[in-house]
């Protein structure tokens, strides 16, 4: 399982494994879980490929950045 952290202020879309220490999906007034809000959102995917396809279709000019700690692309 993977979580994609979409961050509009930085334009970085960071993919994490669900068990990553930096993976902390939470719903707030500005960032949603499985929904896009003003500052972005956290989106859950079964595979790396699903997450990357979502990225390409939704915001191809943002920076795709797999987490360097949990290495979801490995």
Residue, then its C-alpha position, 0 to 999 in steps of 0.5 A: x500500500x502507498x500514500x501520495x502526499x500532494x503538496x501544492x505550496x511546494x509543488x512536490x508530490x511525494x510517494x511513501x510506503x504505508x509503513x514509512x515513518x514520514x507517512x502521516x495522512x490526516x484530514x485538515x481544513x487545508x489538506x484532505x485524505x483521498x480528496x484535494x483541498x486548498x493545499x493538497x491531499x493524501x491519496x491511497x494507492x495499491x501500487x506504485x504504478x497507480x500512484x504514478x498514473x494519477x500524478x501524470x493525469x492530474x499534475x504533470x508539471x509538479x515534481x514527482x518525488x518518491x520518499x528517500x527513506x522508505x524507497x517506494x520505487x525499490 
